[in-house]
Amino acid sequence: MSVTVENLEKNMAKLTIEIPVEEVAKAEQRAYNKSKHQINVPGFRKGKAPRNIVEKLYGADIFMEDAVNDLLPTAYEEAVKESGLEIVSRPQIDYVQVEHGQPLIVTATVAVKPEVKLGKYKGLKLDLTAPEVTEEDILAELKREQEKNATMKDVEDRPVKEGDTVTLDYAGSIDGVPFEGGTAEEQELTIGSGHFIPGFEDQMIGMEIGEERDLHVTFPEEYGAKELAGKEAVFHVKVHAISEKELPELNDEFASEVSEFETLEAYKEDIRTKIQERKEKAFVQEKENAALEAAVKNAEMEIPQAMIDSQAEDMVNEFGERLQMQGMRLEQYLQFTGMSMSQIVDQYKDQAKKRIEGRLVLEAIVEAEKIEINDEDREKGYQELAERYGMEADKVKDFFDEESLSGYDKDLATQKALDLLVEKAK
C-alpha cells in the first residue's frame, strides 16, 4: 500500500491511498467465499457455481463493494499512522478508482490539529467576586424543605386562587365537535403549574366549588398533536373540590423532624455550611471558565470546519447516551421535537468550537510549561474518580489499559494547565 499526503488550506490535508491489485484480488476472493452460498446460478447447485461463472453472469465488479468495505478501514488506519499527521476529524472518503483487476485508489480528506499561538495566559484579570451565603439563601432552602413536607388541606369557604390544587371535570371541543383526549373526570390540576394549555389555568381562578364554566383557549402552534396545533377550543369545566398546601411552621420541632438537629438555629447553620460548600465549588468552576475564556481570547488559531463538525457529532452522541440513561432513544427525541439529525448537530456547533478552542489552548500551555504527569498525579486522579463513582481506587485502575492511560494522562495534564491559569490569575 502507498500513501501520499497533500497539505491543503485551513489545516486540511488529503491522503491518497493506493492498495495494490494483489490485495484487492484477495479481498474479492474473501468476499466470494463469504457470499457464494447465497448465490443462485442456473445449472449449478446453490453455492457451487465457480467464481468466474458468477462474475460472467453478474459482472466482474460484483465483489468489489464487499472487497472495498473489507480493505478500507485497515488501510485508512495504516495510512494515518504512515502520514504522521494528528488527525482531528472524520475522513471524507472519495473513490478515485474502484475497478476489478486494478489497484484500489481512494482519497481521505481530513482536518489536522491546528497550531496555537498563545497570547497572555498568566496574570489574567478575572473580575470575579467570592461567593457569600445570604439570609435569603437560607430562607429559600428552608422554604423548599417546607414545601417537601407540606400537607394538603381541603378548602370550602373561598374560590380558586393561584397555587391551589383543583379536582375538576373538563370536556373540550373545537367548533362544537369533541376531540380525542379532550375529556376527563375527577382530574387534579395545580393552578399555576403550567401543565394545561396556556390560559386554561388562569381562567379557573375565582371559580367556586360546584361551579361550571366555559374556558376559551388556543392550542400553541408547536403543540405535539398536529391536528390541534393553533386551533381555538372551548373547555367546559366543573370544579368538584379545592385544596391548598399547608406548610409546617419553622420552629425547633420542624428542624428535629427534617434533620439531625434539635434546634432551628443549628439546622440553619448546617444549611449555611452546605450552601457555602456548593457556592465555593461553583466558584471554582466559574474561575476556571473565566480564566480559560480569557486565555482563548488572547490566543490565535484557525480551526477547520471539519474538526468542529466532528466534535458536534460527538457531543450529539453524548447527548444521546444521556437520553438513553433516562429511557429515551435519540431517534424518539428527534421525532418528539420535530428536528432532524443535521439540525441538532448544527445546534451544538458553537459549543463544539468553544470546547475545541479551550482544549487546544490548554494543550498548548501543557507544552509551553513542560507539564508532566507522575505517579502521584495519577493516584490522586484515581482517588477522585473512586469518590465520584463510589468505588475503590484500586478497582478504578483496572479500567485503564495502555491506550486509555495515555489519554488519561493528557486529561490530567490539561487539568494541571487549567489549575495554573487559575492560580496565576488576578
C-alpha positions in Angstrom: 0.0 0.0 0.0 1.2 3.5 -0.8 0.2 6.8 0.8 0.8 10.4 -0.4 -0.1 13.5 1.6 -1.2 16.8 0.2 -1.4 19.7 2.6 -4.5 21.9 1.9 -5.5 25.3 3.2 -7.1 25.9 6.6 -5.4 22.9 8.4 -6.8 20.3 6.0 -5.0 17.5 4.3 -5.7 14.9 1.6 -4.4 11.4 1.9 -4.3 9.4 -1.4 -4.3 5.7 -0.5 -3.4 3.1 -3.2 -4.0 -0.6 -2.4 -2.2 -3.0 -4.8 -4.2 -5.1 -7.2 -3.0 -8.3 -5.5 -4.5 -7.2 -2.2 -7.8 -6.2 -3.9 -7.9 -9.6 -5.6 -7.5 -11.4 -2.2 -10.3 -9.3 -0.8 -12.6 -10.1 -3.7 -11.9 -13.8 -3.2 -12.8 -13.4 0.5 -16.0 -11.7 -0.5 -16.8 -14.5 -2.9 -16.1 -17.2 -0.3 -18.3 -15.4 2.2 -21.3 -14.9 -0.1 -21.2 -17.8 -2.6 -23.6 -19.9 -0.6 -26.3 -17.4 -1.2 -25.8 -17.0 -5.0 -28.1 -18.8 -7.4 -26.7 -19.7 -10.8 -28.7 -21.8 -13.3 -27.2 -25.2 -13.9 -25.3 -25.2 -10.5 -26.4 -26.2 -7.0 -26.7 -23.2 -4.7 -23.2 -22.1 -3.6 -21.4 -24.4 -6.1 -21.0 -22.0 -9.0 -17.3 -21.1 -9.8 -16.4 -17.5 -9.2 -15.6 -16.9 -12.9 -19.1 -18.1 -13.9 -20.7 -15.8 -11.2 -18.7 -12.8 -12.5 -19.6 -13.6 -16.1 -23.3 -13.7 -15.2 -23.4 -10.7 -12.8 -20.4 -8.6 -13.8 -16.7 -8.6 -13.0 -17.2 -6.0 -10.3 -19.8 -7.9 -8.3 -17.5 -8.5 -5.3 -15.8 -5.1 -5.4 -18.1 -3.3 -2.9 -17.6 -6.0 -0.3 -13.8 -6.0 -1.0 -13.6 -2.3 -0.5 -15.5 -2.5 2.8 -13.1 -5.2 3.9 -9.9 -3.3 2.9 -10.6 0.3 3.6 -10.8 0.5 7.5 -7.5 -1.1 8.0 -5.9 0.7 5.0 -7.1 4.1 6.4 -5.8 3.3 9.8 -2.4 2.4 8.4 -2.4 5.5 6.2 -3.0 7.7 9.2 0.0 6.2 11.0 2.2 6.4 8.0 1.3 10.1 7.3 2.4 11.2 10.8 -0.5 13.7 10.9 -2.5 14.3 14.0 -6.0 14.0 12.5 -8.9 15.6 14.4 -11.9 14.9 12.2 -13.7 12.0 10.5 -12.4 11.4 7.0 -14.3 12.4 3.8 -13.7 9.4 1.6 -13.7 9.8 -2.2 -13.3 6.8 -4.5 -10.8 7.5 -7.3 -10.5 4.0 -8.8 -12.7 1.1 -7.9 -12.3 -1.4 -10.7 -11.9 -5.2 -10.9 -8.3 -6.0 -11.9 -6.9 -2.6 -10.9 -5.4 -1.1 -7.8 -7.9 0.5 -5.4 -7.4 4.2 -5.1 -9.2 6.4 -2.6 -8.6 9.8 -1.1 -9.4 10.8 2.5 -9.8 14.5 3.2 -9.2 15.2 6.9 -8.7 18.1 9.4 -5.3 18.2 11.1 -4.7 19.6 14.6 -4.2 23.4 14.3 -1.2 25.2 15.7 -1.9 27.5 18.6 -0.1 30.8 19.1 -0.5 31.5 22.8 -1.1 35.1 24.0 -1.1 36.1 27.6 -2.2 33.3 29.9 -0.6 34.2 33.2 -1.8 37.1 35.4 -5.2 37.2 33.7 -7.7 39.6 35.3 -11.0 37.8 36.1 -13.0 40.4 38.0 -14.9 37.8 40.0 -16.4 38.1 43.5 -16.1 35.3 46.0 -19.4 33.9 47.0 -21.3 34.7 50.2 -24.2 33.0 51.8 -27.1 35.3 52.4 -30.1 35.0 54.7 -32.2 34.8 51.5 -30.3 31.7 50.5 -31.0 30.0 53.8 -34.7 31.0 53.8 -35.0 29.7 50.2 -33.6 26.4 51.4 -36.0 26.3 54.4 -38.9 27.1 52.0 -38.0 24.2 49.8 -37.9 21.9 52.8 -41.3 23.3 54.0 -42.8 22.5 50.5 -41.5 19.0 50.6 -43.2 18.4 54.0 -46.4 20.3 53.2 -49.8 18.7 53.7 -52.9 19.3 51.6 -56.0 20.9 53.3 -59.5 21.0 51.8 -60.9 24.5 51.2 -64.6 25.2 51.1 -65.0 28.8 52.0 -63.4 30.6 49.1 -62.9 30.4 45.3 -59.9 29.0 43.4 -56.7 31.0 43.7 -53.1 30.6 42.4 -51.3 27.6 43.9 -54.5 25.7 44.7 -55.0 22.1 43.6 -58.4 21.7 42.0 -60.3 18.5 41.2 -62.3 19.1 38.1 -64.1 17.6 35.1 -63.5 19.0 31.6 -64.7 18.4 28.1 -63.0 20.1 25.2 -64.4 20.8 21.7 -63.4 22.6 18.5 -66.3 24.2 16.6 -68.6 22.3 18.8 -67.1 18.9 18.0 -65.3 17.0 20.8 -61.8 15.9 20.1 -59.8 12.8 21.2 -58.1 13.3 24.6 -60.0 16.4 25.4 -62.3 14.9 28.1 -61.5 13.8 31.7 -63.3 13.4 35.0 -62.0 13.9 38.6 -58.8 15.3 37.2 -56.4 17.1 39.6 -54.7 20.3 38.5 -52.5 22.7 40.4 -53.3 26.2 39.3 -50.1 28.0 38.1 -48.3 24.7 37.3 -48.5 25.4 33.5 -49.5 21.7 32.9 -52.5 22.7 30.8 -52.9 24.8 27.7 -51.9 28.5 28.2 -54.9 30.4 29.5 -56.7 27.4 30.9 -55.5 27.7 34.5 -55.8 31.5 34.6 -59.4 31.3 33.7 -60.2 28.9 36.5 -59.1 31.5 39.2 -62.2 32.7 41.0 -64.3 29.6 40.4 -66.3 28.2 43.3 -66.9 24.5 44.2 -69.7 23.2 42.1 -69.4 26.0 39.5 -69.3 25.2 35.8 -67.6 27.5 33.2 -66.6 27.5 29.5 -62.9 28.3 29.1 -61.7 29.6 25.7 -58.2 28.7 24.8 -55.9 28.4 21.7 -53.6 25.4 21.3 -49.9 26.5 20.7 -48.7 26.4 17.1 -46.0 23.9 18.2 -48.4 21.6 20.0 -47.5 17.9 19.9 -50.8 16.8 18.3 -50.5 18.4 14.9 -54.3 18.2 14.3 -54.9 20.5 17.3 -51.9 22.9 16.8 -53.0 26.5 16.5 -56.7 25.7 16.9 -59.2 27.6 19.1 -61.0 25.3 21.6 -63.6 25.6 24.3 -63.4 23.5 27.5 -66.5 23.1 29.7 -65.2 22.6 33.2 -66.8 21.8 36.6 -65.0 22.3 39.9 -65.5 19.4 42.4 -63.0 20.3 45.1 -60.3 22.8 46.1 -57.3 22.1 48.3 -54.3 24.1 49.3 -50.9 23.4 50.7 -50.4 23.8 54.4 -46.8 24.5 55.3 -45.3 23.3 58.6 -44.2 26.1 60.9 -40.5 26.9 61.0 -39.5 26.0 64.6 -37.4 23.6 66.6 -39.9 20.8 66.1 -39.7 21.2 62.3 -35.9 21.1 62.5 -35.8 17.9 64.5 -38.3 16.2 62.1 -36.4 17.0 58.9 -32.8 16.9 60.1 -30.5 15.5 62.7 -30.5 18.8 64.6 -32.7 19.6 67.7 -33.0 23.3 67.1 -33.9 25.5 64.2 -30.7 27.6 64.6 -28.5 24.6 64.5 -30.3 23.4 61.4 -29.9 26.8 59.7 -26.2 26.8 60.5 -25.9 23.4 58.8 -27.7 24.8 55.8 -25.4 27.7 55.7 -22.3 25.4 55.7 -23.7 23.3 52.9 -24.7 26.2 50.7 -21.2 27.7 51.2 -19.7 24.4 50.0 -21.9 24.4 46.9 -21.1 28.0 46.1 -17.4 27.6 46.6 -17.5 24.5 44.3 -19.4 26.5 41.7 -17.0 29.4 42.1 -14.0 27.2 41.3 -15.8 26.2 38.1 -16.6 29.9 37.4 -12.9 30.8 37.8 -11.8 28.0 35.6 -14.3 29.0 32.9 -13.3 32.7 33.1 -9.6 32.0 33.0 -9.8 29.7 30.1 -12.1 32.0 28.2 -9.6 34.9 28.7 -6.7 32.7 27.6 -8.6 31.6 24.5 -9.4 35.2 23.6 -5.7 36.0 23.8 -4.6 33.1 21.6 -4.6 32.7 17.8 -5.6 29.5 16.0 -7.5 28.5 12.8 -9.9 25.7 13.5 -11.0 23.7 10.4 -14.8 23.3 10.0 -14.4 19.5 9.7 -13.0 19.5 13.2 -16.0 21.4 14.5 -18.4 19.2 12.7 -16.8 16.0 14.1 -16.9 17.5 17.7 -20.5 18.5 17.3 -21.4 15.0 16.2 -19.6 13.5 19.2 -21.5 15.9 21.5 -24.8 14.8 20.0 -23.8 11.2 20.6 -23.0 12.1 24.2 -26.5 13.7 24.5 -28.0 10.5 23.0 -26.3 8.4 25.7 -27.6 10.6 28.4 -31.1 10.3 26.9 -30.8 6.5 26.8 -30.0 6.5 30.5 -33.3 8.3 31.0 -35.1 5.7 29.0 -35.4 7.6 25.7 -33.6 7.0 22.4 -32.2 9.9 20.3 -34.5 8.9 17.4 -37.5 9.3 19.7 -36.3 12.7 20.9 -35.9 13.9 17.3 -39.4 12.7 16.4 -40.9 14.3 19.5 -39.2 17.7 18.8 -39.6 17.5 15.0 -35.9 18.1 14.5 -33.6 16.3 12.0 -30.2 15.0 12.9 -28.4 17.7 11.0 -30.4 20.4 12.8 -29.4 19.1 16.3 -25.8 18.8 15.1 -25.9 22.4 14.0 -27.2 23.4 17.4 -24.1 22.0 19.0 -21.5 23.6 16.7 -21.0 26.8 18.7 -20.4 24.7 21.9 -18.2 22.4 19.9 -16.0 25.3 18.7 -15.7 26.6 22.2 -14.8 23.1 23.6 -12.1 22.7 20.9 -10.6 26.2 21.5 -10.3 25.5 25.2 -8.8 22.1 24.8 -6.2 23.3 22.2 -5.1 26.3 24.4 -4.7 24.0 27.4 -2.7 21.5 25.4 -0.5 24.4 24.1 0.1 25.5 27.7 1.0 21.9 28.7 3.7 22.0 26.0 4.8 25.6 26.8 5.1 24.9 30.6 6.5 21.4 30.0 3.8 19.9 32.3 4.3 16.2 33.0 2.2 13.6 34.9 3.8 11.5 37.6 2.5 8.5 39.7 1.4 10.9 42.4 -0.8 12.8 39.9 -2.3 9.5 38.7 -3.0 8.2 42.2 -4.8 11.5 43.1 -6.8 11.2 40.0 -7.8 7.6 40.7 -8.9 8.6 44.2 -11.1 11.4 42.8 -12.7 9.1 40.3 -13.2 6.5 43.1 -15.0 9.0 45.3 -17.1 10.3 42.4 -18.4 6.8 41.4 -18.4 5.2 44.9 -15.6 2.7 44.1 -12.3 1.6 45.5 -9.2 3.4 44.0 -7.5 0.0 43.2 -10.6 -1.1 41.1 -10.6 2.2 39.2 -7.1 1.4 38.0 -8.3 -1.8 36.4 -10.3 0.2 33.8 -7.2 1.7 32.3 -5.2 -0.1 29.6 -2.1 1.3 28.0 -4.1 3.3 25.4 -6.7 4.7 27.8 -4.0 5.5 30.3 -2.3 7.7 27.7 -5.5 9.6 27.2 -6.0 9.9 30.9 -2.5 11.4 31.3 -3.4 14.0 28.7 -6.6 14.9 30.7 -4.6 15.2 33.9 -2.1 17.4 32.2 -4.7 19.7 30.8 -6.3 20.0 34.2 -2.9 21.0 35.7 -2.7 23.6 32.9 -6.1 24.9 33.9 -5.1 24.9 37.6 -2.1 27.0 36.6 -4.3 29.5 34.8 -6.5 30.0 37.8 -3.5 30.1 40.2 -1.8 32.8 38.3 -5.0 34.8 37.6 -5.7 38.1 39.5 
